[in-house]
Amino acid sequence: MKTLFFLVFTPVLFFAQLFTIEGTITERATKRPLPYANIKVIDTSLGTSANADGKYLLRLEKGNYQLVASFIGFQSDTISLQINMDIPISFKLNRTSINLYEITVWPKENPALAVIRKTIETKNRRNYKLNSYQFK
């Protein structure tokens, strides 16, 4: 009986405790939420996205981490923190301008049109041969 008790409850001791980091990602000037903004834990593959209201939730083990909040059109914000309990952390991102080079695309003939023309030409030759077929 003692062995069964030991085998059932011992694995619980080996699981790491996860702490919750949650908060909101908003625009600093207007205080409006930034829907679907990203949170990434630097030097790991961990991260999450905010929901439509800019709220996020991330579960991490005890330790030191750097979190980066990002959203297109806004400057990213990075914070360092030591996690040993549940922590509320909100990010306020500043808007930034994105300057992109102008690209002009001029249309040329669609390459598929050459294939279609060749197919139609081949079909017409085949149909002509079928219509003029003779047999004795």
C-alpha positions as CSV (number, residue, x, y, z in Angstrom):
1,M,0.0,0.0,0.0
2,K,2.8,2.4,0.8
3,T,4.5,1.7,-2.5
4,L,1.2,2.5,-4.4
5,F,0.9,5.8,-2.5
6,F,4.5,6.6,-3.2
7,L,4.1,5.8,-7.0
8,V,0.9,7.9,-7.3
9,F,1.9,11.1,-5.5
10,T,5.7,11.3,-6.1
11,P,5.5,12.5,-9.7
12,V,3.6,15.6,-8.5
13,L,6.7,16.8,-6.7
14,F,8.8,16.7,-9.9
15,F,6.6,19.0,-11.9
16,A,7.7,22.6,-12.0
17,Q,5.3,25.2,-10.6
18,L,4.1,27.6,-13.3
19,F,3.4,31.3,-12.5
20,T,1.0,33.4,-14.4
21,I,2.0,36.7,-16.1
22,E,-1.0,38.5,-17.4
23,G,-1.9,42.0,-18.5
24,T,-3.0,44.3,-21.3
25,I,-1.1,45.7,-24.3
26,T,-2.3,49.3,-25.1
27,E,-1.3,52.3,-27.1
28,R,0.4,54.8,-24.8
29,A,-1.2,58.0,-26.3
30,T,-4.8,56.8,-26.6
31,K,-4.8,54.0,-24.0
32,R,-6.7,51.8,-26.6
33,P,-5.9,48.1,-26.6
34,L,-3.8,46.7,-29.3
35,P,-5.6,43.5,-30.5
36,Y,-3.5,40.5,-31.2
37,A,-0.2,42.1,-30.2
38,N,2.6,39.7,-29.5
39,I,4.5,38.8,-26.4
40,K,7.8,36.9,-26.7
41,V,10.1,35.5,-24.0
42,I,13.7,36.3,-25.2
43,D,16.1,33.4,-25.7
44,T,13.2,30.9,-25.6
45,S,10.6,29.6,-28.0
46,L,7.9,30.8,-25.6
47,G,5.4,33.5,-26.3
48,T,1.7,34.3,-26.8
49,S,-0.6,36.8,-28.6
50,A,-3.1,39.1,-27.0
51,N,-6.8,38.6,-27.6
52,A,-9.1,41.1,-29.4
53,D,-9.2,43.3,-26.2
54,G,-5.3,43.4,-26.0
55,K,-5.3,41.1,-23.0
56,Y,-2.7,38.3,-22.7
57,L,-1.8,35.4,-20.3
58,L,1.5,33.6,-20.2
59,R,2.6,30.8,-17.8
60,L,6.3,30.5,-16.9
61,E,8.4,28.6,-14.4
62,K,10.3,30.4,-11.6
63,G,13.3,32.3,-13.0
64,N,14.6,35.5,-14.7
65,Y,13.1,36.4,-18.0
66,Q,13.0,39.2,-20.6
67,L,9.6,39.8,-22.2
68,V,9.1,41.8,-25.5
69,A,5.8,43.2,-26.5
70,S,5.4,44.1,-30.2
71,F,2.8,45.3,-32.6
72,I,3.2,46.4,-36.2
73,G,3.4,50.2,-36.4
74,F,4.5,50.5,-32.7
75,Q,7.9,50.5,-31.0
76,S,8.6,47.2,-29.2
77,D,8.9,47.3,-25.4
78,T,11.2,45.0,-23.4
79,I,11.2,44.4,-19.7
80,S,13.3,42.2,-17.4
81,L,11.6,40.4,-14.5
82,Q,12.2,37.8,-11.9
83,I,9.3,35.4,-11.5
84,N,8.5,33.8,-8.3
85,M,4.8,34.5,-8.0
86,D,1.9,35.6,-10.3
87,I,2.6,39.0,-11.7
88,P,0.3,41.5,-13.6
89,I,2.3,43.3,-16.3
90,S,0.8,45.7,-18.8
91,F,2.7,47.2,-21.8
92,K,2.1,50.7,-23.2
93,L,3.6,50.9,-26.8
94,N,4.4,54.1,-28.6
95,R,3.3,54.6,-32.2
96,T,6.1,54.8,-34.8
97,S,6.0,55.6,-38.5
98,I,7.1,52.9,-41.0
99,N,8.7,54.2,-44.2
100,L,8.7,51.8,-47.0
101,Y,10.2,52.2,-50.5
102,E,7.8,52.6,-53.3
103,I,7.6,49.7,-55.7
104,T,6.0,49.9,-59.1
105,V,4.8,46.7,-60.7
106,W,4.1,46.8,-64.4
107,P,2.0,44.0,-65.8
108,K,3.3,41.7,-68.5
109,E,1.5,39.0,-70.3
110,N,0.4,36.3,-68.0
111,P,2.6,33.2,-68.7
112,A,-0.5,31.0,-68.4
113,L,-1.9,32.6,-71.6
114,A,0.9,31.1,-73.7
115,V,0.1,27.6,-72.3
116,I,-3.7,28.2,-73.0
117,R,-3.0,29.3,-76.6
118,K,-0.8,26.2,-77.2
119,T,-3.5,24.0,-75.8
120,I,-6.2,25.5,-78.0
121,E,-4.0,25.2,-81.1
122,T,-3.2,21.5,-80.3
123,K,-6.9,20.8,-79.7
124,N,-7.9,22.3,-83.0
125,R,-5.3,20.2,-84.9
126,R,-6.5,17.1,-83.1
127,N,-10.1,17.9,-83.9
128,Y,-9.3,18.5,-87.6
129,K,-7.5,15.1,-87.8
130,L,-10.6,13.5,-86.2
131,N,-13.0,15.1,-88.7
132,S,-10.9,14.1,-91.7
133,Y,-10.1,10.5,-90.7
134,Q,-10.7,7.9,-93.4
135,F,-10.8,4.2,-93.2
136,K,-11.0,1.4,-95.8
